[in-house]
Structures are given as structure tokens and as C-alpha cells.
């Protein structure tokens, strides 16, 4: 297979590169980062942010220039190779460590159009050179638009040199890794660098430099072994060439590869496609199966409601609602002579001061409904905390572990506001206790009629005794059977009223139980709304962001 075929078949996201597809993928990555930035650790997103930043910078600069970097270790001969390709001695060559401390750049064509690109890359003006001149004629025309960099040694004893290499490798369009026969299998080279560029085979060339020191058979053997190591690194398909700075004829293949890259003017886009591939693989570890917004099931919400209801005093309010019903029923249907005493006793529900407005602070004019319920005790607070964590744990169950802290934080994000929200919910809930059943009124009227009958009988008897004592004519007392009618009215009215109350008491008790259940149901509904708004809703926001981010990542990975 010819070199041209190797380059065209190299994995590069398609050839020619789909610029529109890259735009969609880059926009999707930007959208992904916007969605997950509030929830995931910054350290997990550095690579993706770097890619977006690099793309936004590189794509606004000249795409007519192709930036190729020569990277390698000390003694690999990359500076000599750099000079040989430029056909000038531009980069210092030596045997002392370190030799190359700063990047050198040579530009084929006018320097001025490439200056903005070199400024962005960070090559010092004094380290920039122009290759072409009037004396060259068209000899170098095939490389016009090439910006060739000689990078510092990645294994330099100077830490600053290593950092500079890492920075520049993230900015260039194509990388030519220069290895020598002695150190082509260096573990640092393969583990720290080549294997990290596994998705960049389309913008990677590996050259075995100083091949003039080897026989043809040895060169073939080293190239074969080097090919094996690159395959293990994931760089299957990346061209592997034998070169020598001392033998101009051994630079022909590398020069041809560079000419093809420059002619296509697609290296920057291929590099971006490879970066997006790498980012997609890295970010895929943070995304798992689909997670719906209703991932928090009813059982978990019910447990949360139970804990919040106990903390908010729902049982006490429900009991008070039942007692209030019995109190008001007794006051409306009981024996009239003791109703006044009943009314002197406070309504159990009113003791809680439900719905009474209270100023939020001394200077504010705003008022909010409050209750006089006692604050939650330690056990109740602990139960609420456990239930809140259970909501987060349930939502996080199908997701990768990296999302668990975000969900826990979201579930607890409004914990400080929960007590006030619950108190307001209790205070503003309509318990349905203002309704007066019709039978109360009928019974109350009947009780008054019975009392009136008893009073009529009493007055009749008293009047009869008084007239008899004064010697006045007897009014006459009709009898019912053998019992005088006034006595029947007095005793019958009293006993009938008492009997009526005793007969109605079970009905009042049943009504009290219904009132309690009704109040509890309404209070739990209000508490559930608070739980959904203050605990579940923030969790669902994270789940929604996760779902959208997962969709965006699918676009980044071209799925």
C-alpha cells in the first residue's frame, strides 16, 4: 500500500472531513459542557474544555496553514530532521541535555499571514523563520502553507520543557513522532504520549530516524516491531517511516507525506475530529444508561412524605382537626344548657394558630402564615435527612458514580428552607373544618325544642304550685296516662335531650375520625408538594441535565 493510500485510509473521521458534521459535534460538546458543568467535578472536564477552547481558537485562524510538530526525546535527532526538512540549520543540534528548550518554527511561504497563528501557538518571534526565498523558485511550492515546529524534548530534565511540549501537542494540527533505533520502545514515550493519542492516528506519523545506521534487514525488523508497539498503543493505521537527516534520499517519504497533508488543507479539521473522538471516549465513562426525570419512584416519595409529615407535625394537626370536629359538633348538637360551657373551652385546632400572619422580621412589612407547632426534634430531623439522602440514592442508582455527589447536593440544596416551607404548607392547607353539616342544625333546633318543652313543663308546674299556695283556682293539669302533662314535658324534654345527645355521640365520634383522615390527607398532599418542590425537583433538574447531556454526547460521538 502506497503512502498516499495509507494517509487516505487512516482513521480521521472521514476523508474528506465533514466540516458541517464537525460543527455539529463541536456545538454538541459545548452544549454538553454547559449542561454538566454545574454538577460534575472540574477535573473530569478539563480535556473537553481544552478541546472547545482550542477549536474556537484554531478555527478562527488561518486554515490555509497546516501546523506540523516534530516531537521526540533527547537524542532522537528531531532537530537535525527539522533542519534537513527546511534545508537550513535553523534549530540548534547538540548532545547535551537539554538541547531544545523552546519551540522553533519555519514557515513555507510568507511569514506575515502565519504570524497570528504562531502568536496563538506561542512561538516567540525570534524563533520564527521563513523557508522560501526568490532563490528557491518553485522548489518549495509543494510545501507552501506548512508551519513546521521543532518541539522541546519531552523527556527533558527541565520540567518547564515537558510542560511546554504537552501544551504545544494540544495545539498543533499534526504530530510527527521522531524515534531512534535505541529508544523507539521507550515506555515513557508509549505510555505517556503515544497511547494517549490513540484516537489521533489520522494526524500522526511515526518516523524511525537515524535509520542510516541500520542495515536494510535491521531497519525492516525495527519497523515491524515499532508497528507492533503502535498497534498496542491504539495507533493502528498511523504511517511508520524510516528517515535519516544525513541521507536526503531517506526524507522523500516524509516530505511526500507532508506535501499531501499541506495540499489537502484538512489537517486542522482532522485534528479536531480526533480530539472530539478522544473527548467522546473520555466523557462516555461519565454517562450511563438513560435516566428519566421520574426516576424517583412513588415508594421513595412516600417515605419522604412520611418523614416530612412527622417533622411538620401533621399527626398533631390531624388529631386537632378531629378533636375540633367533636368540639364543634358537641357545641352545635349537645344539650343547650351545657353548650355555653362547651363554648368556653377553646377549639383544639385554634390553639395551633394555623394560618395566622406573622411578620418575617422586625423591619419587613411582609407577613406569612405560621403555626405554633413545636420544632422537629432530633429524631425527626434525622429521619428527614435519611429520606432526603434516599431520594438522591434512588436517583443515582442507575447513573455512573460521578453523578452521585451532584444528586446528593441537589437533594439537600433547599434543606435549610424546608422547615419554613413545611410550616407555611401546614398553615395554609384547607382542612375542611369550616363546614357545618345540616344534621348539626336540625339536631340543634330539636334540642332547643326539647329544652323549650322541658321549660314549659317546669313553668307550668311552678305556676300550678304557686296558684295552689296562694289559694287561686287550679289551672288544671292534663295527664298522659297517669302522669301530669307538665311533668311529662319537663322530664321528657330533659331525658329526650340527653338521650338524643347520647344517641348522636357515636355519629360525632365517626365524624371526628373522618375529619381527622380528611385533614391528614390534605396535609400530606401539601407536604408532598413541598417535598417535590424542595427535594425532588432539584434532583430532577440534575436528571434532566443528565438526559440532555447524554443526548449531546451521542452527537459528539456521532452515534
DOLO-667272 format. One record per atom (N, C-alpha, C): residue in three letters; x, y, z. Coordinates in steps of 0.05 Angstrom, whole numbers, plus 5000, padded with zeros to 4 digits. Layout:
<sites>
alaXYZ...
</sites>
This chain:
<sites>
unk501749765000unk500050005000unk501850255000unk501350434982unk502950674980unk502350865003unk504151055007unk503851245028unk501251405025unk500651475000unk498251624995unk495851475005unk495751214998unk493451045007unk493351015037unk495650995050unk495750975079unk494551225092unk495251455081unk494251705093unk491251735089unk490351655065unk487451675059unk485851475074unk487051245080unk485551035095unk485851075125unk487551255134unk487951285163unk485351385176unk484751285200unk482251375213unk482451675220unk480651825207unk480752115211unk477952235211unk475952075217unk473252175217unk472152215190unk473352085170unk472352105143unk474152275126unk474352225101unk476052375083unk474652425057unk473852655049unk474652905063unk473052935089unk474153115106unk472853155132unk470253305128unk468153205142unk465553335141unk465553575160unk465953815148unk466154055164unk463554115179unk461254065165unk458654115178unk458253915201unk459053665197unk458853475219unk460653555243unk463053655237unk464753745259unk463553975274unk462254155259unk460954375272unk458754275291unk457154085282unk455053975299unk456253845324unk458453695320unk459653555342unk460853745362unk462153965352unk463254165370unk461154315385unk458954375372unk456754505385unk455554325406unk455354065400unk454253875419unk456153855444unk458753855439unk460653845462unk460354095479unk460054325466unk459654575481unk457054555498unk454954445485unk452354415500unk452654215523unk454154005518unk454653805539unk455953935563unk458054095558unk459554225580unk457754415595unk456154565580unk454354755593unk452354615612unk451554375604unk449654225620unk450854105645unk453253995642unk454453845664unk456354005682unk457154245672unk459054405688unk458054455717unk455454505721unk454654555749unk454654305767unk454954065755unk454553825770unk456953645772unk458753645753unk461053465753unk463553615761unk465553465773unk468053595781unk469553715758unk470753945762unk472154085741unk474453915729unk475653765747unk477953595738unk477153395717unk474653305717unk473753105698unk473153225671unk473053485669unk472153625644unk474353785632unk476753775643unk478953945633unk479453885603unk479653635596unk480253565568unk478153675549unk475653645556unk473453735539unk473554045536unk473954185559unk474154475558unk476554565541unk478754425543unk481054485527unk480554455498unk479154245491unk478454205462unk476754425451unk474654495467unk472954715457unk474454975454unk476155025474unk477755275473unk479655265449unk481055035445unk482855015423unk481455045396unk479154915394unk477654925369unk476755215363unk475655345383unk474755615379unk477055805371unk479455745381unk481755905373unk482855825346unk483255565342unk484455475317unk482755535292unk480155485295unk478455515271unk477955805263unk478655995281unk478356275273unk480956375260unk483056215261unk485556295248unk485756155221unk488056205208unk488356115181unk488255815178unk486355725161unk486255435154unk487855385129unk489055595118unk490855555095unk493655465104unk494055475130unk496655375141unk496155115156unk498154945154unk498054685168unk500354685188unk499754655213unk501854645234unk502554365240unk505054295235unk506154025240unk508354045260unk508353885281unk510353885302unk512153635300unk514753675303unk516553455306unk517053415336unk516253185346unk516453135375unk518152885379unk519652895400unk521352655406unk523052705431unk524552495437unk526252505461unk528952615454unk530552665475unk533252765472unk534852555456unk536352645436unk538052465421unk536652325398unk534052375395unk532652245372unk533252365346unk534452605346unk535252735321unk533052895308unk531052975323unk528853135311unk529753405303unk531553535317unk532553795309unk534153775283unk535753565280unk537153515255unk535153465233unk533053315239unk530953255219unk529553515211unk529053685231unk527753945226unk529554115207unk532154125212unk533954275194unk534054155167unk534053885166unk534253755140unk531753805123unk529453805135unk526953865120unk526954155111unk527954335128unk528054615120unk530354675101unk532254485101unk534654515085unk536354765094unk535954835119unk537555045132unk538054955160unk540155055172unk540655005200unk539255215217unk536855155226unk535155345240unk534955285269unk534955025277unk534654945304unk537254835314unk538154905338unk540754815348unk540854515353unk543054395345unk543354105348unk545754055367unk545453865386unk547553815404unk547153555419unk548953485437unk548753235451unk548253285481unk548453535489unk547953595517unk544953615523unk544253555548unk541353565556unk540953805574unk538753965569unk537053955545unk538254115523unk537554045499unk538554195475unk536354395466unk533954285459unk531854455450unk530154545474unk530254795481unk528754895504unk526155035496unk526155155473unk523755295463unk523155195435unk520655225427unk519855135401unk520855325379unk521855215357unk522655365334unk520555305312unk520055505295unk518155475274unk519355575248unk518755425227unk519555505200unk516955505183unk516555715168unk514155745152unk514855745123unk513455575108unk513755575079unk511755775067unk512755985055unk511056195045unk511556445062unk509956655057unk510356905072unk509856865102unk511457005118unk511156975147unk508757125158unk508257355147unk506157535158unk503457395161unk502457255141unk499757125145unk499756905167unk502156805173unk502256595194unk502856695222unk503356955224unk504157065250unk501957045271unk499457095264unk497257075283unk497056785293unk497456595275unk497356315283unk499656245302unk502056345296unk504356295313unk504156445340unk502856675340unk502356815365unk500456635382unk498456525370unk496556355385unk497956105396unk499755995379unk501155755388unk503155825410unk504256055408unk506156145429unk509056115422unk509656135396unk512456125387unk513556415387unk515756445400unk516956715402unk517756825375unk517457085371unk518157195344unk520957135335unk522857135354unk525657075346unk526156785339unk524156615344unk524456335337unk522856265312unk521956465297unk520456415273unk522256475248unk522056285229unk523756315205unk522056265180unk522956385158unk521656355132unk523356175115unk522155975103unk523655785087unk524055885059unk522055975046unk522156035017unk523556305012unk524956314990unk526156564980unk526056574950unk526856794939unk526856814910unk528656614897unk530756534912unk532756344900unk531556064897unk529456004913unk528355734912unk526655684887unk525555904876unk523755874853unk521255724863unk520555514849unk518255344857unk519055084871unk521655074879unk522554824891unk521054754917unk520154954932unk518854904957unk515854964955unk514855004931unk511955074928unk510054864939unk510954614937unk509154394946unk508654394976unk510454534991unk510054555020unk509054835028unk508354995009unk507455265016unk504855245034unk504955375057unk502855355076unk503555185100unk505855055099unk506654885122unk508055055143unk507255005168unk508655125191unk509754885207unk512454855206unk513754625218unk514954715245unk514354575266unk515354635293unk517354425302unk519454515314unk521354335328unk520854385358unk519654175371unk518854205399unk521154145418unk520954235443unk522954145463unk522753845467unk524853735480unk524853445485unk522853375507unk521153175501unk519053115521unk520252975546unk522752875544unk524052755567unk526152935579unk525953185574unk527953375584unk527953375615unk530453425626unk530653435655unk529353695665unk528853875648unk527454125655unk524454085654unk523154105677unk520254065679unk518754265661unk519754505659unk518554705642unk518454625613unk520554485604unk520554385576unk518454175572unk518053995591unk515953795588unk513253915587unk512754115604unk510154255604unk509654395577unk511854515566unk511554645541unk510854445518unk512054215519unk511454005500unk508553935501unk507553885526unk504753805530unk502854015519unk503554275524unk501854485515unk501754505485unk504054485472unk504254505443unk502954265429unk503154035441unk501953795428unk498853825427unk497753985445unk494954035444unk494054235424unk495954375411unk495254595393unk495754535364unk497654355358unk498454325330unk496454155315unk496654165288unk494754015271unk495653725267unk498153685265unk499253415260unk501753375276unk502353135284unk504653075300unk506352865285unk508952925283unk510852735272unk512652645296unk512252405305unk513852295327unk516452185316unk518652295327unk521252215318unk522552025339unk523151785331unk524351585349unk526951495336unk528651385353unk531251285343unk531350985348unk533250845335unk533350545338unk533850455366unk535050625383unk535750535410unk533350565429unk531750775426unk529650835445unk526850845433unk526350705411unk523750705399unk521650565416unk522550395434unk520750255452unk520550375480unk521550615483unk521550745509unk518750755522unk518550665547unk515950635560unk514650905564unk516251105570unk515051375574unk513751475549unk515251435526unk514151515500unk511451385495unk511351125499unk508850985492unk506651025512unk507251015538unk505151035558unk504151325562unk506051505563unk505251785570unk504451945546unk505151845522unk504552015498unk503051855476unk504351665464unk503151535441unk500451405447unk500251265469unk497751135476unk495551335483unk496351585491unk494451795497unk493251915471unk494551865449unk493651965423unk492551745406unk491351545419unk490251315404unk488151395384unk486651605389unk484551685370unk485651875349unk488251935350unk489352125331unk491151995310unk490551755303unk492151615283unk492051765257unk489851905251unk489652045225unk491352295224unk492352385246unk494052625246unk496752555259unk497552305257unk500052215269unk501852075248unk504352145248unk506352005233unk508651935252unk509551685251unk511851605267unk514151545249unk516451675254unk518851625237unk521051505254unk522251305243unk524651175255unk527051325243unk528051515258unk530251685249unk532951535253unk534951645240unk537651525242unk537751245231unk535851185212unk535750915201unk538150855184unk539751055177unk542251005161unk544250845177unk543950835203unk545750685220unk545150385219unk542850315208unk541950035208unk542149915180unk542449655179unk542349515153unk539449505144unk539049435120unk536249415110unk534649215126unk535848975132unk534448775147unk533748875175unk535749015188unk535249115215unk533049335214unk533149495194unk531149705192unk528349585190unk528049385173unk525449245170unk524549125196unk526449005211unk525748875236unk524849085257unk526249305258unk525549515277unk522849635270unk522449685244unk519849805235unk517549615242unk518049355238unk515949155245unk515349165275unk517349175291unk516949175320unk515649435328unk516449655315unk515349915322unk512349915314unk511749785291unk508949775283unk507249615303unk508449405314unk507049245335unk506449415360unk508449575368unk508149735392unk505949955387unk505950065363unk503950265357unk501150145357unk500949905347unk498249775347unk497349735376unk499149665393unk498449635421unk497649895434unk498850115424unk498150375433unk495450475422unk494350335403unk491850415391unk492250585366unk494650615357unk495250785333unk495350615308unk493550425306unk493450265282unk492750445258unk494350415237unk493850575213unk495650815211unk496950905233unk498751125231unk501151055215unk501951215196unk504351145179unk506851125195unk508550925188unk511150895201unk513250905179unk515151095182unk517151135161unk519951115172unk521851055155unk524651055162unk525951305150unk527351455167unk528551705157unk531351735167unk532751925155unk535451995164unk536052275155unk536952445174unk537552725167unk540052735151unk541752525152unk544252535138unk544052425109unk541752295103unk541352185077unk538852315064unk539152525048unk536852665037unk534952475023unk535952265012unk534152084998unk532151945017unk532951925043unk531251785062unk529151975074unk529052225065unk526952415073unk524752435053unk524952285031unk522952325009unk520152245018unk519952015032unk517251935041unk515952125061unk517652225080unk516552405099unk515752675086unk517452755067unk516753005053unk514252975037unk513952745024unk511552695008unk509052695026unk509352575050unk507152575069unk506352855077unk508353025082unk507753305089unk506553455066unk507453395042unk506253525018unk503353455015unk502753205020unk499853115018unk498253255039unk499253275063unk497853405085unk497353695079unk499453835069unk499154115062unk497154155039unk497353985019unk495554014995unk492653975003unk492053795021unk489253745029unk488153975046unk489854105062unk489054325080unk486754225098unk486853975107unk484853865124unk485953775151unk488453815155unk489653705180unk488453835205unk487754095204unk486554215227unk483854095233unk482354035212unk479753915217unk479953625226unk481953485214unk482353205223unk483253205252unk484853395260unk485753405288unk483353455306unk481553645298unk479253695314unk477453445315unk477153305293unk475553065293unk476752855313unk479352835312unk480652645330unk480352735359unk480652995364unk480253095391unk477353035401unk475453075384unk472653015391unk472252725397unk473552555381unk473452265386unk474552205414unk476952325420unk478152275446unk476452375469unk475252615465unk473552725486unk471052545489unk469952455467unk467652285469unk468152025484unk470451905480unk471151665494unk471551715524unk472851945530unk473352005558unk470752075573unk469052225560unk466552315573unk464552085574unk464851895557unk462951665557unk462951515583unk465251525597unk465551395623unk463751525644unk463051775639unk461351925659unk458451895653unk457751765631unk454951745624unk454151445623unk451851385633unk450951115634unk448351075619unk446650905628unk444050855614unk442251095616unk440151105600unk438251325602unk437051345630unk436551585639unk435251625665unk432951825661unk430551735666unk428251905662unk427952095686unk426552315682unk426152515703unk424552395727unk422952185721unk421352065742unk422751825754unk425451835754unk426951615765unk426451575795unk425651795809unk424951775837unk422151655839unk421851405848unk419351265847unk417451345870unk414951245869unk412951325888unk413651235916unk414851005918unk415550905945unk417451085959unk419451185944unk421451365956unk420151625963unk418351725946unk417051975952unk415151945977unk413951705979unk412151656002unk413851656028unk416151536027unk417851536050unk418751816058unk419351976037unk420052256042unk417752406055unk415352356044unk412952486055unk412452406084unk412852156090unk412452066118unk414352216137unk416852236129unk418852366146unk418152666149unk417452796126unk416853076127unk414253136143unk412352956140unk409852986154unk410252966184unk411852776193unk412452756222unk413952996232unk415853096215unk417453326223unk415653576224unk413753596207unk412053836206unk409753836226unk409353606239unk407253596259unk404553526248unk404453386225unk401953316213unk400153146232unk401252946245unk399552786263unk398152966284unk399653156296unk398553326316unk396253506305unk396753606280unk394653776268unk392253606261unk392653366250unk390453196243unk388853116268unk390253056290unk388852996315unk387153236324unk388353476322unk386953716329unk384553766312unk384753696286unk382453726268unk380153546276unk380853296284unk378753106293unk377553206319unk379253296338unk378253396363unk376553656359unk377353816339unk375854056333unk373053986323unk372853786307unk370253696296unk368553616320unk369553456338unk367953366361unk367153596378unk369053786382unk368454016398unk366154186386unk366354236361unk364254396348unk361654246346unk361753986341unk359353826340unk357953826367unk359453796388unk358253806415unk357054076420unk358454286411unk357354556416unk354854616400unk354554476377unk352254526359unk349954336365unk350454096375unk348353896378unk347953806407unk349553896425unk349353806453unk347053936467unk346753856492unk344553966508unk344954266512unk343054426505unk343454716505unk344454836531unk343654706554unk344554816580unk347554796584unk348854616571unk351754586574unk353354686550unk351854776530unk353254876506unk354955116513unk353955296529unk355555526537unk358155456550unk358055256567unk360455156580unk362355036559unk361254906539unk362854786518unk364355006502unk362855226497unk364055446481unk366255586496unk366155576523unk368255696538unk370955556535unk370855306527unk373355156522unk374355226494unk376955276491unk377955356464unk377855116444unk377555186420unk377554986398unk380454876396unk380754606398unk383554496396unk385054576372unk383754626349unk385154706325unk386054996326unk384555166340unk385355446341unk387655486360unk388155296377unk390555316394unk393155316378unk393055196354unk395455176338unk395955426321unk393955616322unk394255866307unk394955826278unk393555636266unk394055576238unk393255816220unk395155896202unk394456096183unk394656386193unk395456416218unk395556696228unk398056826217unk397757076206unk400057206194unk402057306215unk404657276208unk406857356225unk408857506209unk409857726219unk411957876204unk414457716201unk415657736178unk418157586173unk420457686189unk420557946194unk422658066212unk421658326222unk423358456238unk422458706251unk421958936232unk423458946210unk423359176192unk421559116168unk421058866162unk419558806138unk416558826144unk415158906123unk412158926125unk410858676114unk412458496103unk411358246092unk410458066115unk408157936111unk407257746131unk406857476118unk407357266133unk407056996122unk405456836143unk403956646134unk402456476152unk404256296168unk403756276194unk405456106211unk403655936229unk404855746243unk403455586263unk405055606289unk403855496310unk405255496336unk406155206342unk406455046321unk407354776325unk410254766335unk410954586352unk413754576361unk415554486339unk418154576341unk420054496321unk420654196322unk421554096300unk422153806298unk424453736318unk424153496329unk426253406348unk428553276332unk430653196346unk432953086333unk432352836317unk430652666328unk429952416314unk428452476288unk426652666289unk425152736264unk426952866243unk428853036252unk430753156234unk432452946221unk433252746237unk434952536226unk433352366206unk430752316211unk429152166192unk428852326166unk428552586168unk428352746143unk430952736128unk433152756142unk435752736128unk436152476114unk435352256127unk435651996115unk433851966090unk431452076092unk429552066069unk430552226046unk431752466052unk432852626030unk435152486016unk436852366032unk439052206020unk438051966004unk435851856013unk434651625999unk433651715971unk432551955970unk431652055944unk434052085925unk436252195935unk438652225919unk439851955911unk439851765930unk440951505924unk439251355903unk436651385905unk434951245886unk435351365858unk435651625856unk436051755830unk438851685819unk440751645837unk443551595828unk444051305821unk442151125829unk442650845826unk443450755798unk442050845777unk442850745750unk445050915737unk445851125750unk447851305738unk450651235746unk452651325731unk455451285740unk455951435766unk457851335781unk458351425808unk459051725809unk460151835787unk461052105787unk458652305791unk456152205785unk453852375787unk452652375816unk453452175832unk452252155859unk452552405876unk454952525877unk455152765894unk453352995884unk453053025858unk451353235847unk448453195855unk447552945855unk444752885862unk444352925892unk446352845908unk446152885937unk446053185943unk447753335930unk447753625934unk445153755926unk444053655903unk441453765894unk439253705913unk439153455923unk437053375942unk437153545968unk439553625976unk439853776001unk440154075996unk439854165972unk440354445965unk438454635979unk436054545985unk434054715998unk433354616026unk435054466037unk434454346064unk434054556085unk435554776083unk435254986103unk432555126102unk431255116078unk428655246075unk426355066080unk426854806084unk424754616088unk422954676112unk424054726136unk422254766159unk420254996154unk421255226144unk419355446139unk417255366118unk418155236097unk416355156075unk414154966086unk415054776103unk413054586114unk411154736133unk412154926149unk410455066167unk408355226152unk409255356130unk407355516113unk405355326100unk406255096092unk404354906079unk402254816099unk403054756123unk401154676144unk399154906150unk400355146151unk398655376159unk396655446137unk397255396112unk395455486091unk393755266079unk394055026089unk392354806079unk389554826089unk387654806071unk384754806079unk384054526090unk383554516115unk382954256128unk380054176126unk378354356115unk375554286111unk373954286137unk374954436157unk373654426184unk371554656187unk371354826167unk369455046170unk366554966163unk366354736150unk363654646141unk362054556165unk359454636166unk357554556187unk355454376174unk355454116180unk353553936168unk350654016175unk348853946157unk346054026160unk344853886185unk345653646190unk344453506213unk345153636240unk347453786240unk348053946264unk345854146270unk345054286249unk343054486252unk340354366260unk339554146247unk337054016253unk337053926282unk339253796290unk339453696317unk339453926337unk340854136331unk340854366349unk338154486353unk336554516331unk333854616334unk332154426350unk332454166345unk330953966361unk331653976390unk334154016396unk334954036424unk333754286437unk333554506423unk332354746434unk329354696438unk328054556419unk325254496422unk324754316447unk326554116451unk326253946475unk326654106500unk328654286499unk329154456523unk326754636528unk325654746506unk323254916509unk320954766521unk320554516513unk318454346524unk318954306554unk321554246561unk322254206589unk321754456605unk322454686594unk322054946608unk319055006611unk317554936589unk314554976591unk313354816613unk314254556614unk313254386636unk313954486663unk316454586665unk317354696691unk315754936699unk315355116680unk313855366686unk310955286693unk309955096679unk307155006684unk306954896713unk308854726721unk308754616748unk309154836769unk311055006764unk311555226784unk309155406787unk307855466764unk305455636765unk303255496780unk302955236775unk300855086789unk301355086819unk303855036827unk304455036856unk304055316868unk304755526854unk304455796864unk301555866868unk299855806848unk297055866850unk295755716872unk296655456875unk295455296897unk296255416923unk298755506926unk299655626951unk298255886957unk297456036937unk296156286940unk293056256942unk292156006939unk289355946941unk287856036916unk289156066895unk287856136870unk286755886857unk284955926838unk283755686824unk285955526810unk285655256811unk287555076797unk287355106767unk289655126755unk289755146725unk288854886712unk289054676726unk288454416714unk290854306700unk291454056704unk293753926693unk292953676678unk292753686651unk292153446636unk294153226642unk293252986639unk295052766645unk295552596620unk297952486620unk298552296599unk298752026613unk296651876610unk296451636626unk295751716654unk297651666672unk297251746700unk299151976708unk300852066689unk302852266694unk301852536684unk302052746701unk301153006691unk302853096667unk301553246650unk302853336625unk305253516631unk305053706650unk307453876656unk309853706664unk309253496680unk311553316688unk312653176664unk310853086646unk311852946622unk313553136605unk312653396603unk314153586587unk316853636600unk316953676626unk319453726640unk321453496638unk320453266648unk322253036648unk322852926620unk320752926603unk321152826576unk323053006560unk322753266563unk324653446549unk327453416558unk327853386585unk330553356595unk331753086586unk330352876591unk331352606584unk331652566554unk329752676539unk329952646509unk332352786498unk332853026509unk335253176501unk337853026507unk337952916532unk340352766539unk340552516523unk338252376518unk338352126502unk339152186474unk338152416463unk338852486436unk341852526433unk343052666453unk345952706452unk347452446454unk346552266472unk347852006475unk347651846449unk345351856436unk345051716411unk346751826388unk347152096389unk348752216368unk351752206373unk352552136398unk355352146404unk357051956386unk356151706381unk357751546362unk358051666334unk355851806326unk355951936300unk357952166300unk358052306322unk360052526325unk362952416325unk363252186339unk365952066340unk366751976312unk364951856297unk365551766270unk366252006252unk364652226256unk365252466241unk367952576248unk368752566274unk371352656282unk373552496269unk373152226267unk375152066254unk375352136224unk373052176211unk373152256183unk374552526180unk373952716198unk375252976196unk378252946199unk379152766218unk381952726221unk383252616196unk381952416184unk383052296160unk383152496137unk381052656135unk380952856113unk383153056117unk383553146142unk385653346147unk388353226142unk388752976150unk391352846146unk391952816116unk389952736101unk390352706072unk391152976059unk389653186067unk390253446055unk393053546064unk393653506089unk396253586099unk398553436086unk398153176082unk400253016069unk400553096040unk398353166027unk398553265999unk400153525998unk399753706018unk401253946019unk404253896024unk404653706043unk407453636050unk408753506026unk407353336011unk408453205988unk409253415967unk407553625964unk408253835945unk410853975954unk411154015980unk413654145989unk415953955984unk415653705990unk417853515984unk418553505955unk416553505938unk417153505909unk418553765900unk417653985912unk418854245903unk421654295915unk422054205940unk424554265953unk426654045953unk425853805947unk427753575946unk427753445919unk425453365910unk425353205885unk425853375860unk424753625860unk425153795836unk428053855830unk429653935851unk432553975845unk433953715834unk433053485845unk434253235835unk433453185806unk430953245800unk430053205773unk431353405753unk432153635763unk433653815746unk436353695738unk437653565757unk440153425751unk439653195732unk437553045736unk436952825718unk436252925690unk434853145689unk434253265663unk436853355649unk438653475664unk441253555653unk442753315643unk442653105659unk444052855651unk442852745625unk440252745623unk438952635598unk439752805574unk439653065577unk440453245554unk443353215548unk445053195569unk447953165564unk448452895550unk447052695558unk447452435545unk446752445515unk444652595509unk443852625481unk445952785466unk447052995479unk449153155466unk451652995462unk452352825481unk454752655478unk454352465455unk451952365450unk451452195428unk452152335401unk451552595400unk452352745376unk455352775374unk456652825397unk459552855397unk460852595387unk459752375395unk460952115388unk459852015361unk458152175348unk457052105322unk455451845323unk453951815345unk452451565348unk449651595335
</sites>
